[in-house]
Amino acid sequence: MTHLNFTVPSMSYQVLARKYRPKNFDSLVGQDHVVRALTHALENKRLHHAYLFTGTRGVGKTTLSRILAKSLNCQGTDGQGDITAHPCGLCDACTSIDAGRFVDYIEMDAASNRGVDEMAQLLEQAIYAPSNARFKVYMIDEVHMLTSHAFNAMLKTLEEPPEHVKFILATTDPQKIPVTVLSRCLQFNLKQMPPGHIVSHLENILAEEKITFDTPALRLLAQGAQGSMRDALSLTDQAIAYSAGKVTLEAVQGMLGALDHTYLVRLMDALAAQDGAALFAVADDMAARSLSWSAALQDLGTLLNRIAISQAVPAALPDDLPELEDIQRLAAQFSAEDIQLFYQIVVHGRQELGLAPDEYAGFTMTLLRMLAFTPLHSGGDNKTQSMPPSAKPVAALAKTSTAAKASIPAAATVVASKINESSAPAAKAPNPAMAALAAARSGKSSKPTGELDDDDSAPPFPVTSASTASSTTPSTAPSTAPSQKKTELNSAPAQVIVNDAVEQSAAPINLPTSSSTTAATATSRIDWPVVVRKLELRGVAQQLATQSELLSVHEDDVVIKIELRIPVDTLLSAGSVEKLATALTGYLNKKVSITTEIGVVRQTAHAASLAEQAERLQQAEQTLESDPFVQTLKREFGATIVPGSVRPI
């Protein structure tokens, strides 16, 4: 007969989550608010009879209950110890609780012992004194799984237990616990672990284990753990096995199926270039790797979040991010409004992924939505981006520089000034801004396209161009006939009008250098609405600037004195005048003092903005009316355009 001898390998390896379970309050990570409260209670002997620990999985509920049980029953190295916030870890009570064999520390799983009979049996044993401890500690895990009868059975004992009994309840769902039980417990809500705490803890553990690692890989593990330290340690165990003893970024990405950030960066670059073909090329590359589309949208949202942080608070980004340079580059290419819009589209796209015909279609539709809503100009450097052919006619009406964006509303002024060259004096003219606004609100123009009366030519606010400023004086030339003015206006391209406004607003503000210069001359050489748009103001100070009218400007060698008229005195609250003066001082590089008076205002930045909106609306209505397709619908089907439904793009 042949005898076979088998050698059973010793189970010496212990998983990291158990090997490095905290043994005292000092080694517990991420729960400082709970540690502080329990430490003070133990030091002052102010002990409650029932504790409730709540929180998601892997945040330390069971670990905290074991540390608390050791603190209550620690005997010290000499056997003469007392209740302490710093258990020795060497006495029989401490070592037995850590090993899970302490007789007077009873851990009960409520998921498998949830009936009233099990609870009654436990409570019957509670009346007996501990056999070899100071307190008999009952730890009931997942207590929300108990039945209503079991909860009712424990109420009386939980409210007035024997002096030698302490209850510790733990749950991941405190909403399912009856209020009568909650009111009898001292409740502590354990927080999810921040990624930074998890990364720091993993670095210490891997250094102790003498395992090489990449810090970006640990950050990826921390993100995958979703706030659970136990999950992070389990993933680290898996990464060690997957990478054969070296935790690298490439290995962790392959293990988790994480998306390489280069795909996301390529997507953002394609959006910046308005290149739909490049977007689909990246999507096809991702499909070839069978990547999760939901995870891709999640990671894209994370990237957009970091770009927004880089734009608003650059110092808040960790220096060890592997994609830090790409984030900073993309933050300069897009405006903050673009990133906020993209983030919202991505979040909603991920929610709607299950409603799409398939996940690939849902993902690509999200990308197309981002492409469709990308503004024609974006970015901190304001460089012109490439765009589809259909967008080029619209793009021709605007420049992408900061000066253009701030001064495009001045187009209405230039139009009015060109007409004013052959009109009556401005002193007798009504404000065309108000007339244009009234026409826009009524949904129709009171005059044929391009026709203006001689008294409709006063500019809505002063402009910086000398030729335009001179047009406000009565003209000595013969008045042009209305039909001739109509021809000239209709023949002027819209692009030329807007570019004239851009050139005027881009010119520097030339304030008078002599104190003898009159206020009227100084005022005519500063475009108040354009200046207001370039100031970085908020709140009441911004309202003061936009709702005020510039009356006069006086400059001497020391200070620039500006006089404003405001409609209501409430705009003077919250130090708005001082804030406006400070902003103007920084903009003009010279000290500015402001005086105000209350009165009726006309030529304000707000009025100029309304005039520009009215001008754009009128142009949009005229474009729609002249469209051949719309004319065909009207002629053959009797179609009409609903008043007020036209919106300029």
C-alpha positions as CSV (number, residue, x, y, z in Angstrom):
1,M,0.0,0.0,0.0
2,T,1.3,3.4,-1.0
3,H,1.0,6.2,1.6
4,L,0.7,9.8,0.3
5,N,1.9,12.6,2.5
6,F,0.5,16.0,2.0
7,T,2.0,19.2,3.4
8,V,-0.5,21.9,4.2
9,P,1.0,25.3,3.7
10,S,0.8,27.6,6.7
11,M,-1.7,30.4,6.3
12,S,0.8,33.0,7.4
13,Y,-0.3,35.8,5.0
14,Q,-2.9,38.1,6.4
15,V,-4.7,40.6,4.2
16,L,-3.8,44.2,4.6
17,A,-7.3,45.2,5.8
18,R,-6.9,42.9,8.8
19,K,-3.2,43.2,9.4
20,Y,-3.2,46.9,9.6
21,R,-6.6,47.3,11.4
22,P,-6.1,50.2,13.9
23,K,-5.5,49.0,17.4
24,N,-6.1,52.4,19.2
25,F,-7.6,55.8,18.7
26,D,-4.2,57.3,17.7
27,S,-3.9,55.0,14.6
28,L,-7.5,55.6,13.5
29,V,-7.6,57.6,10.2
30,G,-10.1,60.1,9.1
31,Q,-12.5,60.1,12.1
32,D,-11.1,62.8,14.3
33,H,-14.5,64.1,15.4
34,V,-15.5,60.8,16.8
35,V,-12.1,60.1,18.4
36,R,-12.2,63.5,20.1
37,A,-15.6,63.0,21.7
38,L,-14.8,59.4,22.9
39,T,-11.4,60.4,24.2
40,H,-12.8,63.2,26.3
41,A,-15.6,60.9,27.6
42,L,-13.2,58.2,28.6
43,E,-10.8,60.6,30.3
44,N,-13.6,62.2,32.3
45,K,-15.4,58.9,33.0
46,R,-18.6,60.3,31.4
47,L,-19.7,57.1,29.8
48,H,-22.9,56.5,28.0
49,H,-24.6,53.1,28.2
50,A,-25.4,52.8,24.4
51,Y,-23.4,54.1,21.4
52,L,-24.6,54.1,17.7
53,F,-22.0,54.3,15.0
54,T,-23.3,55.0,11.5
55,G,-21.5,55.3,8.1
56,T,-20.9,53.5,4.8
57,R,-18.9,50.3,4.6
58,G,-15.3,50.2,5.5
59,V,-15.1,53.5,7.4
60,G,-14.2,51.9,10.8
61,K,-17.5,51.1,12.7
62,T,-16.4,47.7,13.9
63,T,-12.8,48.8,14.5
64,L,-14.0,51.7,16.6
65,S,-16.3,49.4,18.7
66,R,-13.3,47.1,19.4
67,I,-11.1,50.0,20.4
68,L,-13.8,51.3,22.7
69,A,-14.3,47.9,24.2
70,K,-10.5,47.7,24.9
71,S,-10.6,51.2,26.5
72,L,-13.4,50.1,28.8
73,N,-11.7,46.9,29.9
74,C,-8.0,47.6,29.6
75,Q,-6.2,46.2,32.7
76,G,-2.8,47.8,32.0
77,T,0.6,46.0,31.7
78,D,0.7,45.7,35.5
79,G,-2.9,44.5,35.9
80,Q,-3.9,47.6,37.8
81,G,-5.2,49.7,34.9
82,D,-8.4,51.6,34.8
83,I,-10.7,53.0,32.1
84,T,-8.5,54.8,29.6
85,A,-8.5,56.5,26.3
86,H,-5.2,54.8,25.5
87,P,-5.5,51.0,25.8
88,C,-2.1,49.3,26.4
89,G,-2.7,46.6,23.8
90,L,-0.7,44.1,25.9
91,C,-3.0,43.0,28.7
92,D,-5.2,39.9,28.4
93,A,-8.3,42.0,27.7
94,C,-6.7,44.0,24.8
95,T,-5.1,41.0,23.1
96,S,-8.2,38.8,23.5
97,I,-10.5,41.5,22.0
98,D,-8.1,42.0,19.1
99,A,-8.1,38.2,18.5
100,G,-11.9,38.0,18.8
101,R,-12.0,35.6,21.7
102,F,-12.8,37.8,24.7
103,V,-15.7,36.3,26.5
104,D,-17.3,39.5,27.6
105,Y,-17.1,41.2,24.2
106,I,-20.0,39.8,22.2
107,E,-20.3,40.7,18.5
108,M,-23.7,39.9,17.1
109,D,-24.6,40.0,13.4
110,A,-28.2,41.4,13.2
111,A,-28.5,40.2,9.6
112,S,-28.5,36.6,10.7
113,N,-29.9,37.0,14.2
114,R,-32.7,39.4,13.5
115,G,-35.7,37.8,15.3
116,V,-37.2,38.4,18.6
117,D,-36.1,35.1,20.0
118,E,-32.4,35.8,19.4
119,M,-32.8,39.2,21.0
120,A,-34.6,37.8,24.0
121,Q,-31.8,35.2,24.5
122,L,-29.1,38.0,24.3
123,L,-31.0,40.1,26.9
124,E,-31.4,37.2,29.3
125,Q,-27.6,36.9,29.4
126,A,-27.1,40.6,29.9
127,I,-28.2,40.5,33.6
128,Y,-25.3,38.4,34.6
129,A,-22.0,40.1,35.6
130,P,-19.0,39.8,33.3
131,S,-16.8,36.9,34.0
132,N,-13.4,38.5,33.6
133,A,-13.9,42.1,32.6
134,R,-15.0,45.5,33.9
135,F,-17.9,45.7,31.4
136,K,-19.8,43.3,29.3
137,V,-20.0,44.9,25.8
138,Y,-22.6,43.9,23.3
139,M,-21.8,45.0,19.7
140,I,-24.7,44.5,17.3
141,D,-23.6,45.0,13.7
142,E,-26.1,46.0,10.9
143,V,-28.7,46.7,13.6
144,H,-31.1,48.1,11.1
145,M,-31.8,44.5,10.0
146,L,-33.6,43.6,13.2
147,T,-37.3,43.1,13.0
148,S,-39.7,45.5,14.6
149,H,-40.5,43.0,17.3
150,A,-36.8,42.6,18.1
151,F,-36.4,46.3,18.4
152,N,-39.4,46.5,20.8
153,A,-37.9,43.7,22.9
154,M,-34.7,45.5,23.4
155,L,-36.1,48.9,24.2
156,K,-36.4,48.6,28.0
157,T,-33.0,47.0,28.5
158,L,-31.4,49.5,26.1
159,E,-32.8,52.4,28.1
160,E,-31.9,51.1,31.6
161,P,-29.3,48.4,31.2
162,P,-27.3,47.0,34.2
163,E,-24.3,49.1,35.2
164,H,-21.9,46.5,33.8
165,V,-23.4,46.4,30.3
166,K,-22.6,48.6,27.4
167,F,-24.3,48.5,24.0
168,I,-22.6,49.4,20.8
169,L,-24.8,49.5,17.7
170,A,-23.5,49.8,14.1
171,T,-25.4,50.4,10.9
172,T,-25.0,51.6,7.3
173,D,-28.6,52.7,7.2
174,P,-29.7,54.7,10.3
175,Q,-33.0,55.7,8.6
176,K,-34.4,52.2,9.2
177,I,-33.8,52.3,12.9
178,P,-36.9,53.3,15.0
179,V,-36.7,56.7,16.6
180,T,-37.3,55.1,20.0
181,V,-34.0,53.3,19.6
182,L,-32.1,56.4,18.3
183,S,-33.2,58.5,21.2
184,R,-31.7,56.0,23.6
185,C,-28.2,56.0,22.0
186,L,-25.3,58.4,21.7
187,Q,-25.0,58.7,17.9
188,F,-21.8,59.2,15.9
189,N,-21.7,59.6,12.2
190,L,-18.5,58.3,10.7
191,K,-17.4,60.1,7.5
192,Q,-16.2,58.7,4.3
193,M,-12.4,58.8,4.0
194,P,-11.1,61.7,1.8
195,P,-8.8,60.5,-1.0
196,G,-5.9,62.4,0.6
197,H,-6.2,60.4,3.8
198,I,-6.4,57.1,2.0
199,V,-3.3,57.9,-0.2
200,S,-1.3,58.9,2.9
201,H,-2.3,55.7,4.8
202,L,-1.5,53.5,1.8
203,E,1.9,55.1,1.4
204,N,2.7,54.2,5.1
205,I,1.5,50.6,4.7
206,L,3.4,50.0,1.4
207,A,6.5,51.5,2.9
208,E,6.1,49.1,5.9
209,E,5.6,46.2,3.5
210,K,8.6,47.3,1.4
211,I,6.6,47.5,-1.8
212,T,7.5,50.0,-4.5
213,F,4.6,52.1,-5.7
214,D,3.6,55.1,-7.9
215,T,1.7,57.9,-6.0
216,P,-0.7,58.5,-9.0
217,A,-1.6,54.7,-8.8
218,L,-2.4,55.1,-5.1
219,R,-4.6,58.1,-5.9
220,L,-6.4,56.0,-8.5
221,L,-7.0,53.3,-5.9
222,A,-8.3,55.9,-3.5
223,Q,-10.8,57.1,-6.1
224,G,-11.9,53.5,-6.7
225,A,-12.4,52.9,-3.0
226,Q,-15.1,55.7,-2.9
227,G,-14.4,56.7,0.7
228,S,-13.9,53.2,2.2
229,M,-10.5,52.4,3.7
230,R,-11.2,48.7,3.7
231,D,-12.0,48.8,0.0
232,A,-8.8,50.7,-0.6
233,L,-6.8,48.1,1.2
234,S,-8.5,45.3,-0.6
235,L,-7.8,47.0,-3.9
236,T,-4.2,47.5,-2.9
237,D,-3.9,43.7,-2.2
238,Q,-5.3,43.0,-5.6
239,A,-3.0,45.5,-7.2
240,I,0.0,43.9,-5.5
241,A,-1.0,40.5,-6.9
242,Y,-1.8,41.9,-10.3
243,S,1.5,43.8,-10.8
244,A,3.7,41.1,-9.2
245,G,4.7,43.1,-6.2
246,K,5.0,46.6,-7.7
247,V,2.0,49.0,-7.6
248,T,2.3,51.0,-10.8
249,L,-0.1,53.4,-12.5
250,E,-0.3,51.3,-15.7
251,A,-1.0,48.2,-13.7
252,V,-3.7,49.8,-11.6
253,Q,-5.4,51.3,-14.7
254,G,-5.4,47.9,-16.3
255,M,-6.7,46.2,-13.2
256,L,-9.5,48.7,-12.6
257,G,-10.4,49.1,-16.2
258,A,-9.8,52.8,-15.7
259,L,-9.8,55.2,-18.6
260,D,-6.4,56.6,-19.7
261,H,-6.7,60.3,-19.2
262,T,-5.1,60.9,-22.6
263,Y,-8.5,59.9,-24.2
264,L,-10.2,62.6,-22.2
265,V,-7.6,65.2,-23.0
266,R,-8.0,64.3,-26.7
267,L,-11.8,64.8,-26.4
268,M,-11.3,68.3,-24.9
269,D,-8.8,69.2,-27.6
270,A,-11.3,68.2,-30.2
271,L,-13.9,70.3,-28.6
272,A,-11.6,73.3,-28.5
273,A,-10.9,72.8,-32.2
274,Q,-14.6,72.2,-33.0
275,D,-13.5,69.0,-34.7
276,G,-16.4,66.5,-34.8
277,A,-14.3,63.9,-36.7
278,A,-11.7,63.9,-34.0
279,L,-14.3,63.4,-31.4
280,F,-15.7,60.3,-33.1
281,A,-12.1,59.0,-33.7
282,V,-11.5,59.1,-29.9
283,A,-14.9,57.5,-29.2
284,D,-14.1,54.7,-31.7
285,D,-10.7,54.1,-30.0
286,M,-12.5,53.8,-26.7
287,A,-15.0,51.4,-28.2
288,A,-12.2,49.2,-29.5
289,R,-10.9,48.8,-26.0
290,S,-14.4,48.0,-24.7
291,L,-14.2,50.7,-22.0
292,S,-17.2,51.5,-19.8
293,W,-19.1,54.5,-21.2
294,S,-20.5,55.3,-17.8
295,A,-17.1,55.3,-16.3
296,A,-15.8,57.4,-19.2
297,L,-18.4,60.1,-18.5
298,Q,-17.7,59.9,-14.8
299,D,-13.9,60.5,-15.5
300,L,-14.7,63.3,-18.0
301,G,-16.8,65.0,-15.3
302,T,-13.9,64.6,-12.9
303,L,-11.5,66.2,-15.5
304,L,-13.9,69.1,-16.0
305,N,-14.1,69.6,-12.3
306,R,-10.4,69.8,-12.0
307,I,-10.2,72.3,-15.0
308,A,-12.8,74.5,-13.2
309,I,-10.7,74.3,-10.0
310,S,-7.6,75.2,-12.0
311,Q,-9.4,78.3,-13.4
312,A,-10.8,79.5,-10.1
313,V,-8.4,78.2,-7.4
314,P,-5.2,76.9,-9.1
315,A,-3.4,76.3,-5.8
316,A,-6.1,73.8,-4.8
317,L,-5.0,71.2,-7.3
318,P,-2.5,68.6,-6.0
319,D,0.9,68.8,-7.5
320,D,1.2,65.0,-8.1
321,L,-1.7,64.8,-10.5
322,P,-0.4,63.0,-13.6
323,E,-2.5,65.2,-15.9
324,L,-1.7,68.5,-14.2
325,E,-0.1,70.1,-17.3
326,D,-3.0,69.1,-19.5
327,I,-5.4,70.5,-17.0
328,Q,-3.6,73.8,-16.9
329,R,-3.4,74.0,-20.7
330,L,-7.1,73.2,-21.1
331,A,-8.0,75.7,-18.4
332,A,-6.4,78.4,-20.6
333,Q,-8.3,77.3,-23.7
334,F,-11.8,77.4,-22.3
335,S,-13.7,80.0,-20.4
336,A,-15.2,79.2,-17.0
337,E,-18.7,79.4,-18.5
338,D,-17.8,76.8,-21.1
339,I,-16.5,74.3,-18.5
340,Q,-19.6,74.8,-16.3
341,L,-21.8,74.1,-19.4
342,F,-19.8,71.0,-20.4
343,Y,-19.9,69.6,-16.8
344,Q,-23.7,69.9,-16.7
345,I,-24.0,68.2,-20.1
346,V,-21.8,65.4,-19.0
347,V,-23.7,64.8,-15.7
348,H,-27.0,64.8,-17.5
349,G,-25.6,62.6,-20.3
350,R,-24.5,60.0,-17.7
351,Q,-27.9,60.0,-16.1
352,E,-29.6,59.5,-19.5
353,L,-27.2,56.7,-20.6
354,G,-29.7,54.0,-19.7
355,L,-32.3,55.7,-21.9
356,A,-30.2,55.7,-25.0
357,P,-30.6,53.1,-27.8
358,D,-27.2,51.8,-26.7
359,E,-24.4,53.2,-24.5
360,Y,-22.2,54.1,-27.5
361,A,-25.0,56.2,-28.9
362,G,-25.6,57.9,-25.5
363,F,-21.9,58.7,-25.1
364,T,-21.5,60.1,-28.7
365,M,-24.7,62.1,-28.3
366,T,-23.3,63.7,-25.2
367,L,-20.2,64.6,-27.1
368,L,-22.3,66.1,-29.9
369,R,-24.3,68.1,-27.4
370,M,-21.1,69.5,-26.0
371,L,-19.9,70.3,-29.6
372,A,-23.2,71.9,-30.5
373,F,-23.2,74.2,-27.4
374,T,-19.6,75.2,-27.7
375,P,-19.4,79.0,-28.1
376,L,-17.8,80.3,-31.3
377,H,-15.1,81.9,-29.1
378,S,-13.7,80.5,-25.9
379,G,-10.6,80.4,-23.9
380,G,-8.4,82.5,-21.6
381,D,-6.1,83.5,-24.5
382,N,-9.1,84.2,-26.7
383,K,-7.6,82.7,-29.8
384,T,-10.0,82.1,-32.7
385,Q,-11.1,78.4,-32.8
386,S,-11.9,76.5,-36.0
387,M,-15.5,76.0,-36.6
388,P,-17.9,74.2,-38.9
389,P,-18.8,76.0,-42.2
390,S,-22.3,76.6,-41.1
391,A,-21.1,78.7,-38.2
392,K,-18.7,80.9,-40.2
393,P,-21.4,83.4,-41.4
394,V,-22.4,84.0,-37.8
395,A,-18.8,84.2,-36.7
396,A,-18.1,86.9,-39.2
397,L,-20.2,89.3,-37.0
398,A,-17.9,89.1,-34.0
399,K,-14.2,89.0,-33.0
400,T,-12.9,86.8,-30.3
401,S,-10.7,89.3,-28.5
402,T,-11.7,90.5,-25.1
403,A,-12.1,94.1,-26.5
404,A,-14.5,92.8,-29.1
405,K,-16.7,90.9,-26.6
406,A,-16.9,94.0,-24.4
407,S,-17.6,96.4,-27.2
408,I,-19.9,94.7,-29.7
409,P,-22.9,96.4,-28.0
410,A,-21.5,99.7,-29.4
411,A,-22.6,98.6,-32.9
412,A,-25.9,100.3,-32.3
413,T,-24.1,103.5,-31.5
414,V,-22.0,103.3,-34.7
415,V,-25.2,102.7,-36.8
416,A,-26.8,105.7,-35.2
417,S,-23.8,107.9,-35.6
418,K,-23.5,107.0,-39.4
419,I,-27.1,108.0,-39.8
420,N,-26.6,111.1,-37.7
421,E,-24.1,112.6,-40.3
422,S,-27.1,113.8,-42.3
423,S,-29.7,114.3,-39.6
424,A,-30.9,117.1,-37.4
425,P,-29.0,118.3,-34.4
426,A,-28.8,115.8,-31.5
427,A,-30.2,118.3,-29.0
428,K,-33.6,117.8,-30.6
429,A,-33.4,114.1,-31.2
430,P,-35.0,111.3,-29.1
431,N,-32.9,108.4,-28.0
432,P,-32.8,105.7,-30.7
433,A,-31.9,103.1,-28.0
434,M,-35.3,103.5,-26.4
435,A,-37.0,103.6,-29.9
436,A,-35.3,100.3,-30.9
437,L,-36.2,98.7,-27.6
438,A,-39.8,99.7,-27.9
439,A,-39.9,98.3,-31.5
440,A,-38.4,95.1,-30.3
441,R,-40.9,94.6,-27.5
442,S,-43.8,95.3,-29.8
443,G,-42.5,92.6,-32.1
444,K,-42.5,94.8,-35.2
445,S,-40.8,97.9,-36.6
446,S,-42.7,101.1,-36.8
447,K,-40.8,102.0,-40.1
448,P,-39.7,100.1,-43.2
449,T,-36.4,98.4,-43.0
450,G,-33.5,100.9,-43.1
451,E,-35.7,104.0,-43.0
452,L,-35.1,106.4,-40.2
453,D,-36.5,109.9,-39.6
454,D,-34.1,112.8,-39.3
455,D,-34.8,113.1,-35.6
456,D,-33.8,109.4,-34.9
457,S,-30.1,109.9,-35.0
458,A,-28.9,110.8,-31.6
459,P,-26.3,108.3,-30.3
460,P,-27.4,106.4,-27.2
461,F,-24.1,107.1,-25.4
462,P,-20.8,108.9,-26.1
463,V,-18.2,107.1,-28.2
464,T,-14.4,107.4,-28.3
465,S,-14.0,108.0,-32.1
466,A,-13.4,111.6,-32.9
467,S,-15.3,111.4,-36.2
468,T,-18.3,109.9,-34.4
469,A,-18.1,112.5,-31.6
470,S,-18.1,115.3,-34.2
471,S,-21.3,113.8,-35.7
472,T,-23.2,114.9,-32.7
473,T,-23.0,118.5,-33.9
474,P,-25.4,119.9,-36.5
475,S,-24.3,119.2,-40.0
476,T,-23.9,122.0,-42.5
477,A,-24.3,119.7,-45.5
478,P,-27.7,119.4,-47.2
479,S,-29.9,116.7,-45.7
480,T,-29.8,113.4,-47.6
481,A,-33.1,112.2,-49.0
482,P,-34.8,109.3,-47.1
483,S,-34.5,107.0,-50.0
484,Q,-30.8,107.7,-50.3
485,K,-30.3,107.1,-46.6
486,K,-32.1,103.8,-46.9
487,T,-29.9,102.6,-49.7
488,E,-26.7,103.6,-47.9
489,L,-27.8,101.8,-44.7
490,N,-28.9,98.6,-46.4
491,S,-25.7,98.4,-48.5
492,A,-23.4,98.6,-45.4
493,P,-22.2,95.1,-44.4
494,A,-23.0,94.1,-40.8
495,Q,-19.3,93.0,-40.4
496,V,-18.0,96.5,-41.2
497,I,-20.4,98.0,-38.7
498,V,-19.3,95.7,-35.9
499,N,-15.6,96.0,-36.7
500,D,-15.9,99.8,-36.6
501,A,-17.3,99.4,-33.1
502,V,-14.5,97.1,-32.1
503,E,-11.8,99.4,-33.3
504,Q,-13.4,102.3,-31.4
505,S,-13.7,100.5,-28.2
506,A,-10.2,99.0,-28.4
507,A,-8.7,102.5,-28.6
508,P,-7.2,103.7,-25.3
509,I,-9.2,106.2,-23.3
510,N,-7.5,109.6,-23.7
511,L,-8.4,111.7,-20.7
512,P,-7.5,115.4,-20.9
513,T,-4.1,116.3,-19.4
514,S,-4.9,119.9,-18.6
515,S,-7.1,120.9,-15.6
516,S,-8.5,123.7,-17.7
517,T,-10.1,121.2,-20.1
518,T,-13.9,121.5,-19.9
519,A,-16.0,118.7,-18.5
520,A,-17.9,118.4,-21.7
521,T,-14.8,117.8,-23.7
522,A,-13.5,115.2,-21.2
523,T,-16.9,113.4,-21.1
524,S,-17.0,113.2,-24.9
525,R,-13.7,111.4,-25.0
526,I,-14.6,108.6,-22.5
527,D,-17.0,105.8,-23.5
528,W,-18.6,105.1,-20.1
529,P,-20.5,101.9,-21.1
530,V,-17.4,100.4,-22.6
531,V,-15.4,101.3,-19.5
532,V,-18.0,99.8,-17.2
533,R,-18.0,96.5,-19.1
534,K,-14.3,96.1,-18.6
535,L,-14.4,96.7,-14.8
536,E,-14.5,93.6,-12.6
537,L,-17.4,94.5,-10.3
538,R,-20.1,92.6,-8.5
539,G,-23.2,93.2,-6.5
540,V,-24.3,96.8,-5.7
541,A,-21.1,98.3,-7.1
542,Q,-21.8,96.7,-10.5
543,Q,-25.4,98.0,-10.5
544,L,-24.1,101.4,-9.6
545,A,-21.8,101.4,-12.6
546,T,-24.3,100.1,-15.1
547,Q,-27.2,102.2,-13.9
548,S,-25.3,105.5,-13.6
549,E,-24.8,108.3,-16.3
550,L,-21.5,110.0,-16.7
551,L,-21.9,113.8,-16.3
552,S,-18.3,115.2,-16.2
553,V,-14.7,114.2,-15.9
554,H,-12.0,116.6,-14.5
555,E,-8.3,115.6,-14.3
556,D,-5.4,117.3,-12.6
557,D,-1.9,116.1,-11.8
558,V,-3.1,114.1,-8.7
559,V,-6.6,112.8,-9.2
560,I,-9.3,112.2,-11.8
561,K,-12.7,113.5,-10.6
562,I,-15.7,111.8,-12.1
563,E,-19.3,113.0,-11.5
564,L,-22.1,110.5,-12.0
565,R,-25.9,110.8,-11.9
566,I,-27.7,107.8,-10.4
567,P,-31.5,107.0,-10.4
568,V,-31.9,105.9,-6.8
569,D,-29.9,106.4,-3.6
570,T,-30.1,102.7,-2.7
571,L,-27.2,102.2,-5.1
572,L,-24.9,104.1,-2.7
573,S,-25.1,101.4,-0.1
574,A,-22.6,98.7,0.8
575,G,-19.6,101.0,0.0
576,S,-20.4,100.8,-3.7
577,V,-18.9,104.2,-4.5
578,E,-15.6,103.3,-2.9
579,K,-15.5,99.9,-4.8
580,L,-16.2,101.6,-8.1
581,A,-13.6,104.2,-7.5
582,T,-11.1,101.5,-6.6
583,A,-11.9,99.6,-9.8
584,L,-11.5,102.8,-11.9
585,T,-8.2,103.6,-10.2
586,G,-6.8,100.2,-11.2
587,Y,-8.2,100.5,-14.8
588,L,-7.0,104.1,-15.4
589,N,-3.7,103.8,-13.4
590,K,-4.5,107.0,-11.6
591,K,-6.4,107.8,-8.4
592,V,-10.1,108.4,-9.1
593,S,-12.6,110.2,-6.9
594,I,-16.4,110.0,-7.6
595,T,-19.2,112.4,-6.7
596,T,-22.8,111.5,-7.3
597,E,-26.2,113.2,-7.6
598,I,-29.7,111.8,-7.8
599,G,-31.7,112.4,-11.0
600,V,-33.1,110.9,-14.1
601,V,-30.5,109.0,-16.1
602,R,-30.5,108.3,-19.9
603,Q,-27.2,107.4,-21.4
604,T,-26.2,104.4,-19.1
605,A,-24.4,101.2,-19.7
606,H,-27.6,99.3,-19.1
607,A,-29.4,101.4,-21.7
608,A,-26.6,100.7,-24.2
609,S,-27.0,97.0,-23.6
610,L,-30.7,97.2,-24.2
611,A,-30.1,99.1,-27.4
612,E,-27.7,96.4,-28.6
613,Q,-30.2,93.7,-27.8
614,A,-32.9,95.5,-29.6
615,E,-30.6,96.0,-32.6
616,R,-29.7,92.3,-32.7
617,L,-33.4,91.4,-32.4
618,Q,-34.4,93.7,-35.2
619,Q,-31.6,92.3,-37.5
620,A,-32.8,88.8,-36.7
621,E,-36.4,89.6,-37.6
622,Q,-35.3,91.3,-40.8
623,T,-33.1,88.3,-41.7
624,L,-36.0,85.9,-41.0
625,E,-38.5,88.0,-43.0
626,S,-36.1,88.1,-46.0
627,D,-35.4,84.3,-46.0
628,P,-36.7,82.7,-49.2
629,F,-38.0,79.6,-47.4
630,V,-40.0,81.8,-45.0
631,Q,-41.4,83.9,-47.8
632,T,-42.5,80.7,-49.6
633,L,-44.3,79.4,-46.5
634,K,-46.1,82.7,-46.2
635,R,-47.0,82.9,-49.9
636,E,-48.2,79.3,-50.4
637,F,-49.4,78.2,-47.0
638,G,-50.4,81.5,-45.3
639,A,-47.8,81.0,-42.6
640,T,-47.1,83.8,-40.1
641,I,-44.3,84.4,-37.6
642,V,-45.5,84.5,-34.1
643,P,-44.7,87.9,-32.6
644,G,-42.0,87.7,-29.9
645,S,-40.9,84.2,-30.9
646,V,-37.7,85.4,-32.8
647,R,-34.5,85.2,-30.8
648,P,-31.1,86.4,-32.1
649,I,-28.3,83.8,-32.0
